[in-house]
Amino acid sequence: MTKENKPAYWAVIPARVRYDEELRPNAKLLYGEIQALADRSGYCWATNEYLARLYGLAARTVSDLISGLARKGYLKVEVLRDEKTHQVLERRIWVEKSWKIVDLPPRQTGVTPPEERGGTPPTGNGGENKVKPLNKIPPKAPQGGRRRNRSPRKAPDWKPERFAGFWEFYPRGENKQRAMNAWDRLQPDDETIDAIAKALVVLKESDDWQRENGKYIPHASTFLNNARWEDARRDKPPEGAGQTLQEERGAYPL
């Protein structure tokens, strides 16, 4: 068994990572795996190919997810190279442990600390040792995250003209705002956008996307967040698609 195959039993994903709306779901899952692999040595040396095999992703997708976590400051990537040939010898992924612990209030005079009384509630009814009535406990914050007052955006920040082509060609039109957020997080280059365009030509003609009136077509945000254009590799291109894909970029659907 190699070093890469000895993760800890538990994976810890802090709330700061879990609830980061700018992170893709797979990025949060990958953070937990890297944290588990780094548990003993302090850093993770797993390759993109190894992590890709664990979760059924492409190695390039894993690279993008790690880069996104590093940009947010959740990971730090260190590449060790040979001094003469500059060949990569090893990559180390460090998990940043910069989350602050909330400071405890100063000890009140005359109050016995919990660790000295065995963790039991204070006895008697004297002054500061009174137990707070249940009806005085502040209610829990409502679930569902922070309330937003943002007005709907008309276009994403990243390559809005290419997104317009993607949105017009994509066969399912719900949740455009989420799709724009996913597009901005992904920030696809022209090569990736061309790959998405080619994949959509194939996927729109596939049995999965055509059955039951498109019931199984994912939302555009899901398609982008999970790199679903790579699914086209498993499908046979429809007749006539080859000619479409050989045209110049300006004639692509995106």
N, C-alpha and C positions, 0 to 999 in steps of 0.2 A: 504494500500500500504506500503510495507516495505522500509527500507532505501536503499536497493539495487536497487529499481526500480525508483529512482528519479535522473536520469542523467541530465546534462545540455543540452540545445538545441543544442549547437555547440560543436564539438570536434576539438581540435587543434593538428595537427601533424607537428612538426617543420621539416624544410627541412633536418636537420641533420638526422632525423629518416626516412623521406620519401625516401631519396636517398641513404640510407645505403645498399649497395649491399650484405652485409652479413646477412641481415635480411630477413626472409620469408615474403611474402605479408600479410599473416594473422597476423604476429607479428606486423606489422605497423598498421593494422586495430585495433588490440586489444589494442595497445598503445593509440589510439584515444579514445576508449571506456573507458579505465581506467582513462585517463586524464579527460574525461567528468564526470565520477562518482566521481572523487576526487575534483571537482571544488569547492564545498562548504566547505568540512571538511578539505581539504588538503591532504587526503589520501583516497584510495579506499578500501572498506572492502568486495567487492563482492567475492564470492567463485568461484572456478574453475568450479563447476557444473552450477552455474548461468551464467557465461560467455560462457560456452559450449552450453547451451541452446539458447543463443542469436544468435550464429553464426553457429549452427549445427555442432559443433566439439565435439570430445571426450574430457573428462575432463583431460585425460593424455596429449593430444595434447596441451591444454591450459596451463597446467603446464610447458611443454617444451618451449612454446613460451614465457611465463613470465620469465622463467629461462634465456633464451637467451637475453631478453631485460635487465635483471638485470646484466648479465655478461658484456654487452656493456656499462653499467652505465646509461641507460635511466630510469630504475626503481630501487627502493630500497624496498626490502621485509622485513617486520618486523613481527615476530611471537610472540604473547603473550601467555605464558603458566602459568598454576597454579603452584605456588611455591612448593606445597606439592606433588601433583600428577603428575606434569609436563604435564598435559593434555592441548591440544591447546584450548585456549579461544577465540582468535581472530587473524586474519591475516590482517595486514595493508600493502597496496602497495602504496608507496610514489612515486610521479613523480618528478624526479630530474630536477631542473630548473637551470642548470649550463651553459646555452648557453650565450655567451658573446655578449653584444651589441657593435656594431662598434663605436669607439670613433669618435665624430664629430670634424672636423678641427677647430682650434682656430678662433675666430671672427676676421675678417680683419678690420683694422682701417678705419673709414669713411663709412663702409657699414651698412646700416640699416637692422637689422635682420628681417626675414619674420614675426615673431610674432608681431613686432611693427609696421609693415606697412600693417597689415591686410591680409597677405598672398598673396599680389598682386605683380606683377613684378615691379622691380625698374624703376623709370622714369628718363628721360634725357639720355644723352650719355656720362656722365662723368666717365672717368677712370674705377675704379673697379666695377661700377654698370652696366656696359654694359652686355646685354644679349648675351650669347654665341650663335653664329649662328648654325643652325641645322646641317649644313654640317661639323661642328667641333665636334659633339657629337660622341664619340666612338661607333662603331657598337656593336650590341649585340653579346655575345658569342654564337658560334654555338651550336645548340641543340644536345642532344644525349650523354651528360656526358663527362667524361674525356677520352682521347685517351689512349688506352692501347698498350704497346709494349711487352706484355708477350708472351712467346712461349707456344704452347700447352703442357699441362701436359700429361704424360703417365699414371699416376695413382693418385688417391686421397691420402691424408695424413692419413685418418682414415680407418683402416682395409682394405687395398687395395685388399687383397685376397678375402674378402667377397664381395667387390664391383664388382670384376671381375666376380664372380658367378652371381651376380644380373644383370650385364650388358649383360652377355651372355644369360641369361634366359629371359630377358625382351623382349617382342615381337616388340618393336619399337626402332630403332637404331639411331635416330637423336640427335644432340646436346649433345655429350658425355661430353664435357667440362662443360656444365651447369649441367649435371647430377652429375659430380664429385664435383662441388661446392656445390650442394644441399646436397650430401652425407656428405661432411665435415661439413656443417652447422648442419645437423641433428645429426651426430655422434651416429648412432643407436647402442645399445648394442646387445649382442647375442640374447637376448629374442625378441627384436624388429625385428632383421633380420630374425629370425625364423618365426615370425608372418607375415613378408612381403613375405617370401617364400611360406608359406601356402596360403596366400591370392592370390598370383599370379597363383598358381595351379587352384584355383577356378575361378579367373577373366578371365584367358585365355580361359576358356571354356564357359564363360557367353555369352548371346545373344548380349549384348552391345558391347563387344570387338570383336565379330566375324562378326557382320553385316557390310556390305559394305567394305569387305576386310580390316577390322581393322581401318576404318576411325575414329572411336570414341575412340580409345586407346589414352590416354594422353601421352605426352612426359615424359620420365623418370624423368626429373627435376620437372615437375608439379606433377607427382605421389608422389615424395618424399616431396616436399615443402608443399603439401596440405594433407599429410597423407591419400592418396587415397586407401591404402591397407585396410582401415577400411570399404570400400565399399563392401568388400567380405562378410561381415556379413549379407547383405541383399540378397545375392545370394545363391542358393542351390548348394552345392558341386557336381561336376560332378561324374558320376559313375566311381568307381575305384580310386577316389582321396583319399578316406579314407586310403587305403593301403599305398599309397605314403606318406601320412602325418604321418603314424605310424613308418616309418623307422627312423633310427638313423640320427643325424644331418649331418654326413658325406655324406649321400645319398640324402639330400635335394637338390633342384635345385640351391640354393645359397651356 
